[in-house]
Amino acid sequence: MRWPLYRVAVAERSMEPALRPGDWLLAWRGLRSGTAVNIRPGQIVVARHPWDPAKFLVKRVAWQEAAGWWLASDNASAGAVDSARFGPVAADLIEARVIGRYWPLRTG
C-alpha cells in the first residue's frame, strides 16, 4: 500500500495569488495505485507535465474534455506552463488533488 498523502513545494509564480513560491502543500493521491483521483473544475491538482513526465505541475482544473483535463494557471502573466501551451492533460497524468497549504502559516 502506498501512502495516500504527500507534500508538494510550490516553485513558480503561476498560481499567485492563491499559491506562492515557497508554499508547501498537502496533496491526496488516493489509497490505491492506478486509481484515478476524483477531481472537478476549480480544484488545484498536481499533474505530470505531458511532454516531460519527470516534471510536476501545480494547476487549477478548468474543465474536462474527451482527451483529458484542461489545467490552467491563476497567473498566466508569470509565463505559465499549462494547457494553453500543451493542451488537455490525460487523466492518468493527474497525480493528486491539493487539499491544503500547511506552510507558511498565513493570517489574514
C-alpha positions as a printed NumPy array, in Angstrom:
array([[  0.   ,   0.   ,   0.   ],
       [  1.245,   3.471,  -0.788],
       [  0.9  ,   6.494,   1.444],
       [ -2.183,   8.423,   0.23 ],
       [ -0.868,  11.875,   1.207],
       [  2.266,  13.609,   0.13 ],
       [  3.923,  17.002,   0.281],
       [  4.467,  19.346,  -2.638],
       [  6.535,  22.533,  -2.735],
       [  5.432,  25.412,  -4.974],
       [  8.373,  26.672,  -7.019],
       [  6.892,  29.098,  -9.555],
       [  4.606,  32.155,  -9.565],
       [  1.978,  30.782, -11.974],
       [ -0.603,  30.147,  -9.227],
       [ -0.346,  33.518,  -7.473],
       [ -2.131,  34.913,  -5.554],
       [ -3.573,  31.598,  -4.264],
       [ -0.177,  29.891,  -4.032],
       [  3.286,  31.431,  -3.873],
       [  6.825,  30.118,  -4.3  ],
       [  7.874,  28.514,  -1.034],
       [  4.375,  27.33 ,  -0.108],
       [  4.155,  23.701,   0.995],
       [  1.006,  21.806,   0.08 ],
       [ -0.582,  18.589,   1.223],
       [ -1.996,  16.513,  -1.652],
       [ -4.289,  13.486,  -1.726],
       [ -3.42 ,  10.806,  -4.238],
       [ -5.796,   8.099,  -3.068],
       [ -5.469,   4.768,  -1.379],
       [ -4.791,   2.568,  -4.385],
       [ -2.118,   2.93 ,  -7.014],
       [ -3.566,   3.127, -10.517],
       [ -6.906,   4.531,  -9.352],
       [ -7.79 ,   7.975, -10.686],
       [ -8.123,  10.786,  -8.165],
       [-11.606,  12.32 ,  -8.096],
       [-11.336,  15.901,  -9.287],
       [-13.663,  18.608, -10.518],
       [-13.288,  22.091, -12.034],
       [-11.972,  24.704,  -9.62 ],
       [ -9.774,  22.32 ,  -7.642],
       [ -5.975,  22.523,  -7.61 ],
       [ -4.106,  19.399,  -8.67 ],
       [ -0.596,  18.052,  -9.015],
       [ -0.009,  16.665, -12.503],
       [  2.884,  15.358, -14.544],
       [  3.878,  17.541, -17.482],
       [  2.611,  15.82 , -20.665],
       [  5.892,  16.419, -22.538],
       [  8.212,  15.749, -19.582],
       [  6.621,  13.303, -17.105],
       [  9.504,  13.767, -14.649],
       [  8.342,  17.372, -14.128],
       [  5.373,  18.115, -11.847],
       [  2.887,  20.965, -12.24 ],
       [  0.52 ,  22.532,  -9.705],
       [ -2.503,  23.859, -11.611],
       [ -6.203,  24.599, -11.307],
       [ -8.659,  22.294, -13.074],
       [-10.646,  24.335, -15.608],
       [-12.771,  21.725, -17.405],
       [-12.801,  18.198, -18.767],
       [-12.549,  17.303, -22.446],
       [-12.648,  13.962, -24.228],
       [ -8.822,  13.963, -24.322],
       [ -8.368,  14.819, -20.644],
       [ -8.401,  17.728, -18.21 ],
       [ -7.744,  21.356, -19.117],
       [ -5.374,  22.744, -16.469],
       [ -4.969,  26.486, -16.023],
       [ -2.687,  28.861, -14.165],
       [ -4.159,  31.557, -11.932],
       [ -1.397,  33.945, -13.03 ],
       [ -0.843,  33.366, -16.743],
       [  1.272,  36.537, -16.99 ],
       [  4.021,  34.791, -14.993],
       [  4.959,  32.739, -18.054],
       [  2.728,  29.875, -17.044],
       [  3.159,  26.395, -18.436],
       [ -0.365,  24.983, -18.619],
       [ -2.939,  23.563, -21.025],
       [ -2.892,  26.761, -23.081],
       [  0.608,  25.637, -24.089],
       [  0.282,  21.84 , -24.27 ],
       [ -3.46 ,  21.063, -24.427],
       [ -5.536,  18.775, -22.223],
       [ -3.759,  16.516, -19.734],
       [ -4.655,  12.82 , -19.716],
       [ -6.337,  11.66 , -16.509],
       [ -3.507,   9.221, -15.759],
       [ -1.092,  12.177, -15.503],
       [ -3.089,  13.739, -12.657],
       [ -1.17 ,  12.598,  -9.581],
       [ -3.12 ,  14.18 ,  -6.733],
       [ -5.649,  16.759,  -5.573],
       [ -4.303,  19.512,  -3.333],
       [ -6.178,  19.566,  -0.057],
       [ -4.417,  22.472,   1.606],
       [ -1.375,  24.607,   2.281],
       [  0.379,  23.899,   5.545],
       [  3.404,  26.183,   5.316],
       [  3.997,  29.048,   5.695],
       [  1.238,  29.921,   8.099],
       [ -0.651,  32.997,   6.959],
       [ -3.147,  35.009,   8.909],
       [ -5.489,  37.309,   7.081]])
